[in-house]
Amino acid sequence: MENVLVLQSSDVNIMLNTDTDIYPKHIVCPENFTAGYFGRTRCFKYFSENMPFEGTRTNCIAWNSFLFEPFSSEEFKSVVAAVEMPASVKLLWLGFMSNGQEEYFGLHSKKELPNTFWHPSEPSSILQLCVYGFLPLFTVGDGDCNNAVPHICEKEVASFQGISSSGNIVVL
């Protein structure tokens, strides 16, 4: 019989087979968020309402989350597929902003946006502070923060520690 450990926080329940699993077997995300593992375990939620950049940040904070910060086209594509966004969506706000010096950083992660997946002719010659995601190309570009487009919020799953029925310490 499998040893199953259920780890809980206020946001997430994780079921782990303590005999075989190193990573979570099931992630149950809150409030209609979609689970995903793209380098780290996270939950995502697509919002179709068009909002300016600051409105999207406020909305994500209200959901105890932050604007989605993809660090590659592959990650971007995987998350868009996971949240089942309509094909009609062509732009999304992403969680990056310029520091005013042509460098863009994640608002949550504080990591620099890689130069590897900018849309052709982006970043524009006119410094824009906010970052769009272009669909279906899964590239990024800078844009006017007052434009209203949809967005995806992201939650990181907290680290958990527990003890399996066999006495082993489990850390996620």
Backbone bond lengths (Angstrom), bond angles and torsions (degrees), N, CA, C in turn:
res aa  C-N    CA-C-N  psi(-1)  N-CA   C-N-CA  omega(-1)  CA-C   N-CA-C  phi
1 M - - - 1.454 - - 1.521 109.42 -
2 E 1.318 116.59 140.64 1.463 121.74 -179.54 1.520 110.58 -70.91
3 N 1.329 114.82 145.94 1.455 120.55 169.95 1.519 106.42 -93.18
4 V 1.325 116.96 116.81 1.452 121.29 -178.18 1.515 108.65 -114.76
5 L 1.308 115.56 130.79 1.458 122.42 178.31 1.514 107.56 -116.81
6 V 1.308 118.53 129.06 1.454 122.10 176.26 1.518 107.25 -104.65
7 L 1.330 115.41 121.37 1.458 122.08 179.56 1.516 107.67 -108.31
8 Q 1.322 117.04 135.27 1.455 120.01 -175.29 1.516 111.21 -132.35
9 S 1.325 114.26 146.81 1.459 121.58 166.35 1.525 104.93 -131.30
10 S 1.304 118.19 -174.97 1.455 119.59 178.78 1.518 111.47 -68.17
11 D 1.348 118.39 -19.87 1.458 121.60 -176.20 1.516 114.81 -104.43
12 V 1.333 118.56 -32.10 1.461 120.31 -165.18 1.523 110.77 -140.63
13 N 1.335 116.33 142.68 1.459 122.44 170.19 1.517 107.55 -111.76
14 I 1.314 118.63 134.52 1.461 122.56 178.38 1.519 108.64 -125.36
15 M 1.353 116.52 128.35 1.465 121.30 173.04 1.519 107.45 -101.57
16 L 1.307 116.51 129.00 1.455 121.37 -175.40 1.519 109.52 -128.75
17 N 1.328 117.24 128.60 1.454 121.32 171.73 1.523 105.51 -81.61
18 T 1.295 117.58 105.86 1.467 121.49 -172.22 1.517 113.14 -72.84
19 D 1.336 118.09 -11.71 1.466 120.15 177.68 1.521 111.88 -81.85
20 T 1.340 117.19 -32.16 1.466 119.63 -171.47 1.514 115.12 -126.20
21 D 1.310 118.75 -22.70 1.461 119.88 -171.44 1.519 113.00 -91.57
22 I 1.325 114.20 139.13 1.465 121.36 169.85 1.520 107.85 -101.72
23 Y 1.331 116.64 -37.69 1.453 122.72 179.75 1.522 108.81 -105.40
24 P 1.318 117.63 164.13 1.464 120.02 -178.74 1.520 112.31 -57.99
25 K 1.326 115.56 138.66 1.459 120.70 176.72 1.529 109.77 -81.23
26 H 1.296 117.09 -41.45 1.462 122.23 178.77 1.521 108.27 -136.85
27 I 1.299 115.39 133.50 1.460 120.54 174.76 1.515 106.43 -116.64
28 V 1.303 117.29 123.55 1.450 121.27 177.30 1.515 106.66 -107.67
29 C 1.326 115.45 108.83 1.465 120.48 -177.52 1.525 110.16 -87.29
30 P 1.320 117.28 152.40 1.465 121.71 -177.11 1.526 112.55 -80.66
31 E 1.300 116.21 162.07 1.469 125.36 167.56 1.521 114.14 43.40
32 N 1.310 116.82 50.07 1.463 122.46 176.79 1.521 114.49 65.88
33 F 1.305 118.51 20.57 1.457 121.06 171.91 1.528 107.95 -74.66
34 T 1.330 117.10 151.94 1.462 123.32 179.35 1.516 108.64 -102.36
35 A 1.328 117.21 135.60 1.467 121.47 -179.66 1.513 110.64 -80.53
36 G 1.324 115.71 150.45 1.458 120.99 175.51 1.505 110.90 -162.17
37 Y 1.328 115.53 153.31 1.461 120.13 176.25 1.518 107.35 -126.95
38 F 1.301 116.61 102.96 1.460 122.99 -178.89 1.526 106.94 -129.10
39 G 1.327 116.08 76.09 1.453 120.57 -176.80 1.517 112.25 86.21
40 R 1.320 116.74 -29.03 1.461 122.54 173.97 1.519 107.10 -156.80
41 T 1.307 117.03 156.74 1.453 120.81 -175.76 1.521 109.36 -79.52
42 R 1.330 115.07 125.09 1.464 120.68 -177.52 1.524 110.17 -143.75
43 C 1.315 114.99 165.17 1.455 122.79 175.84 1.527 107.73 -121.74
44 F 1.360 116.57 147.62 1.454 121.51 -174.52 1.525 110.70 -134.38
45 K 1.338 116.38 150.68 1.459 121.60 175.65 1.527 108.66 -143.51
46 Y 1.339 115.78 127.39 1.462 122.66 177.73 1.522 109.59 -88.93
47 F 1.335 116.65 135.52 1.455 123.11 176.13 1.522 108.31 -119.91
48 S 1.325 117.00 118.23 1.462 122.05 -174.65 1.525 113.30 -81.14
49 E 1.325 117.78 -17.69 1.462 120.26 -178.31 1.528 110.46 -64.74
50 N 1.334 116.37 130.54 1.461 121.20 177.24 1.524 109.38 -75.75
51 M 1.330 116.35 124.44 1.466 122.30 -178.73 1.523 109.27 -139.39
52 P 1.341 117.11 152.02 1.466 118.90 170.01 1.536 109.28 -67.95
53 F 1.306 115.78 165.20 1.459 121.45 -173.74 1.527 112.70 -53.11
54 E 1.319 118.20 -49.44 1.477 120.71 -177.90 1.517 111.04 -62.04
55 G 1.330 117.65 -35.14 1.464 121.35 177.42 1.520 111.68 -64.12
56 T 1.341 116.72 -37.31 1.463 119.35 178.99 1.525 110.67 -68.31
57 R 1.318 116.30 -39.07 1.472 119.63 177.75 1.522 110.26 -62.27
58 T 1.333 116.72 -45.23 1.458 121.55 179.00 1.525 110.93 -61.81
59 N 1.347 116.67 -41.84 1.456 120.86 178.85 1.526 111.20 -61.98
60 C 1.323 117.18 -46.61 1.471 119.91 179.83 1.526 111.18 -61.85
61 I 1.317 117.34 -41.67 1.470 120.81 178.39 1.528 109.93 -60.66
62 A 1.336 116.68 -39.34 1.477 120.47 178.52 1.529 111.18 -62.18
63 W 1.333 117.64 -25.87 1.468 123.22 177.98 1.531 110.71 -96.56
64 N 1.333 118.10 16.41 1.475 123.24 -177.99 1.525 111.33 53.28
65 S 1.319 115.42 45.94 1.455 121.50 -177.97 1.529 109.06 -144.55
66 F 1.327 116.33 -168.41 1.467 121.63 179.35 1.522 108.22 -145.06
67 L 1.342 116.13 163.46 1.463 120.50 178.99 1.521 110.28 -61.12
68 F 1.320 115.71 138.62 1.457 123.58 179.98 1.528 110.80 -56.23
69 E 1.341 115.44 130.96 1.468 123.22 179.63 1.528 109.68 -120.75
70 P 1.342 118.37 86.55 1.465 118.89 175.97 1.530 110.20 -78.12
71 F 1.323 116.39 143.14 1.458 119.83 179.24 1.527 112.42 -113.41
72 S 1.359 116.29 11.25 1.458 121.31 173.20 1.523 108.30 -161.40
73 S 1.325 115.77 159.39 1.465 120.24 176.02 1.517 110.90 -62.06
74 E 1.337 116.95 -36.53 1.457 121.52 -179.42 1.526 111.24 -63.78
75 E 1.318 116.66 -45.37 1.463 120.72 177.91 1.525 110.21 -63.42
76 F 1.326 116.99 -44.26 1.459 123.11 178.81 1.530 109.84 -56.72
77 K 1.312 117.00 -49.81 1.463 122.76 -178.79 1.533 111.24 -61.93
78 S 1.324 117.58 -43.13 1.462 122.15 -179.27 1.524 111.93 -62.98
79 V 1.314 116.61 -42.30 1.465 119.87 -178.68 1.521 110.57 -70.24
80 V 1.329 117.98 -42.71 1.465 120.77 178.04 1.529 109.92 -58.76
81 A 1.334 117.35 -41.74 1.466 120.80 177.32 1.531 110.68 -64.95
82 A 1.316 118.02 -39.42 1.465 122.10 -176.99 1.524 112.18 -66.29
83 V 1.328 117.43 -36.20 1.472 119.72 -177.98 1.522 112.57 -87.63
84 E 1.332 116.91 0.49 1.462 122.29 175.96 1.519 112.76 52.67
85 M 1.316 115.00 53.95 1.451 121.94 179.03 1.527 110.36 -76.44
86 P 1.331 118.99 142.59 1.469 120.79 178.78 1.528 112.04 -59.91
87 A 1.319 116.13 144.61 1.468 121.39 -179.80 1.524 112.03 -65.40
88 S 1.320 117.71 -18.08 1.467 121.28 -179.18 1.533 112.66 -72.38
89 V 1.324 118.32 -15.56 1.467 121.77 -179.63 1.534 109.06 -74.38
90 K 1.333 117.18 125.62 1.467 121.90 -177.98 1.527 113.30 -112.54
91 L 1.338 117.39 -20.86 1.465 122.18 179.42 1.524 109.65 -135.73
92 L 1.330 115.80 146.63 1.470 123.20 174.88 1.516 108.31 -139.28
93 W 1.315 117.08 143.27 1.463 118.24 169.01 1.516 108.61 -74.63
94 L 1.333 116.09 139.41 1.463 122.20 174.59 1.514 108.59 -116.41
95 G 1.310 117.23 162.90 1.463 122.46 -172.83 1.514 115.12 -84.50
96 F 1.329 117.11 44.81 1.472 121.30 177.64 1.523 109.64 -123.22
97 M 1.328 115.97 147.44 1.466 122.18 174.81 1.511 109.03 -139.81
98 S 1.330 114.12 154.87 1.463 119.72 176.13 1.523 109.48 -79.51
99 N 1.318 114.46 148.93 1.467 119.38 172.97 1.525 109.94 -87.01
100 G 1.350 116.59 9.16 1.455 121.52 -179.39 1.519 112.91 87.99
101 Q 1.321 117.31 1.99 1.466 122.50 -176.35 1.523 112.14 -127.36
102 E 1.353 117.02 29.89 1.458 122.67 -179.94 1.527 113.50 65.66
103 E 1.311 117.29 22.41 1.451 122.65 171.50 1.527 106.67 -119.05
104 Y 1.325 116.03 139.79 1.463 121.10 -176.11 1.521 109.17 -120.37
105 F 1.329 115.89 134.13 1.458 121.84 -176.16 1.522 110.52 -128.76
106 G 1.335 115.97 149.87 1.454 121.39 173.87 1.514 109.74 -67.77
107 L 1.318 116.45 131.68 1.467 120.25 -179.25 1.517 111.85 -67.68
108 H 1.321 117.14 -31.16 1.461 121.11 178.89 1.529 111.28 -91.99
109 S 1.317 116.01 -51.67 1.469 120.98 -173.62 1.527 113.30 -77.38
110 K 1.334 116.59 -24.62 1.480 123.37 -175.05 1.534 111.67 66.92
111 K 1.346 117.66 11.48 1.464 121.57 178.77 1.521 109.63 -86.31
112 E 1.326 115.30 148.08 1.455 120.19 179.41 1.532 110.21 -72.60
113 L 1.331 115.76 138.54 1.463 121.47 175.98 1.522 108.43 -67.96
114 P 1.335 118.29 123.92 1.469 120.30 -179.31 1.526 111.43 -63.70
115 N 1.313 116.74 147.72 1.465 122.07 178.46 1.516 112.30 -78.98
116 T 1.312 118.33 0.77 1.458 122.08 -169.71 1.521 114.50 -79.55
117 F 1.327 119.26 -16.36 1.452 116.34 -178.16 1.527 114.45 -133.21
118 W 1.338 116.09 36.52 1.457 120.75 171.63 1.522 109.15 -70.96
119 H 1.303 117.04 142.95 1.461 123.93 174.45 1.538 107.91 -64.69
120 P 1.343 118.21 149.34 1.473 119.26 177.06 1.533 111.01 -52.66
121 S 1.297 116.41 139.00 1.476 126.52 -177.26 1.527 113.24 68.39
122 E 1.317 118.01 14.17 1.467 122.63 176.02 1.526 108.95 -115.96
123 P 1.311 119.87 151.63 1.458 125.02 -4.13 1.528 110.58 -65.70
124 S 1.321 115.47 153.44 1.460 120.61 -175.68 1.523 110.59 -68.10
125 S 1.324 114.95 163.59 1.470 119.42 -179.79 1.525 111.31 -71.73
126 I 1.331 116.24 -19.95 1.473 120.91 174.95 1.524 106.14 -95.73
127 L 1.306 116.65 117.78 1.460 120.34 -176.03 1.526 110.82 -62.63
128 Q 1.319 115.58 117.01 1.453 123.17 174.44 1.530 106.52 -109.27
129 L 1.296 117.96 142.29 1.463 120.35 -174.11 1.517 115.18 -83.72
130 C 1.329 118.64 -26.70 1.458 121.80 -172.61 1.523 111.38 -105.57
131 V 1.332 116.59 161.82 1.470 121.77 -173.85 1.530 110.90 -122.38
132 Y 1.350 114.33 128.42 1.459 123.61 173.55 1.512 110.08 -95.32
133 G 1.311 115.73 157.56 1.457 122.25 163.41 1.513 107.66 -108.18
134 F 1.343 117.34 130.36 1.467 122.53 178.60 1.521 109.56 -95.14
135 L 1.335 115.70 129.51 1.455 121.54 178.69 1.521 109.05 -116.44
136 P 1.294 120.07 145.66 1.457 129.43 4.22 1.522 113.73 -91.94
137 L 1.329 118.54 18.62 1.468 121.08 -176.87 1.524 113.00 -79.60
138 F 1.332 117.32 -19.96 1.465 123.20 -179.02 1.521 111.12 57.58
139 T 1.340 113.78 46.81 1.459 122.57 175.14 1.517 107.17 -119.22
140 V 1.329 117.61 172.96 1.459 121.40 -178.49 1.525 110.44 -126.63
141 G 1.322 115.23 157.41 1.457 121.98 176.59 1.509 109.77 -155.78
142 D 1.323 116.19 161.11 1.460 119.41 178.72 1.519 109.55 -89.19
143 G 1.327 115.81 152.33 1.459 119.87 -176.65 1.509 112.40 -153.99
144 D 1.326 115.10 170.03 1.453 123.43 179.52 1.530 108.72 -68.70
145 C 1.309 117.54 120.69 1.474 123.47 -176.18 1.523 113.29 -61.23
146 N 1.349 117.54 -17.64 1.465 120.66 -178.91 1.524 112.95 -86.11
147 N 1.333 118.10 -11.46 1.459 119.90 176.35 1.525 109.10 -65.77
148 A 1.320 116.24 146.37 1.463 121.23 -177.54 1.533 109.80 -106.99
149 V 1.324 115.92 118.38 1.464 122.61 177.47 1.538 108.67 -142.33
150 P 1.339 118.03 167.24 1.472 121.06 178.19 1.535 112.01 -69.95
151 H 1.327 115.44 179.63 1.474 119.85 -179.24 1.523 110.87 -159.69
152 I 1.314 115.14 167.64 1.465 123.55 174.62 1.519 107.47 -122.19
153 C 1.327 116.40 131.77 1.461 120.89 173.31 1.524 108.56 -97.64
154 E 1.310 115.43 152.19 1.468 123.40 -175.33 1.520 109.18 -130.78
155 K 1.336 115.97 141.46 1.473 122.53 173.74 1.509 107.33 -126.85
156 E 1.313 117.00 135.18 1.455 120.06 171.12 1.518 107.88 -87.38
157 V 1.324 116.26 140.74 1.453 120.70 176.06 1.519 107.45 -79.47
158 A 1.309 115.52 132.24 1.466 120.44 -178.91 1.522 110.78 -63.34
159 S 1.308 115.83 156.79 1.463 121.28 174.24 1.525 108.52 -75.53
160 F 1.302 115.58 136.43 1.461 120.79 -178.86 1.521 110.25 -119.81
161 Q 1.301 116.80 148.90 1.457 121.84 172.41 1.517 107.34 -133.92
162 G 1.306 116.04 135.24 1.453 120.30 179.20 1.513 110.20 -152.67
163 I 1.312 117.50 176.85 1.458 122.53 178.23 1.504 108.24 -122.01
164 S 1.328 116.27 127.38 1.460 120.44 179.47 1.517 109.87 -74.35
165 S 1.338 116.14 170.26 1.450 120.59 -178.99 1.529 111.69 -65.57
166 S 1.357 116.61 -20.57 1.460 119.30 177.38 1.532 111.92 -88.41
167 G 1.334 117.40 1.95 1.464 121.23 175.71 1.516 114.84 92.99
168 N 1.339 118.28 1.34 1.463 120.58 179.41 1.520 110.24 -79.30
169 I 1.321 116.62 142.44 1.464 121.58 175.69 1.517 108.10 -81.16
170 V 1.329 116.56 130.52 1.457 122.66 179.61 1.519 107.79 -114.15
171 V 1.332 117.21 125.59 1.461 121.65 177.34 1.518 107.23 -123.25
172 L 1.316 116.16 128.52 1.459 121.86 177.17 1.503 109.18 -117.03
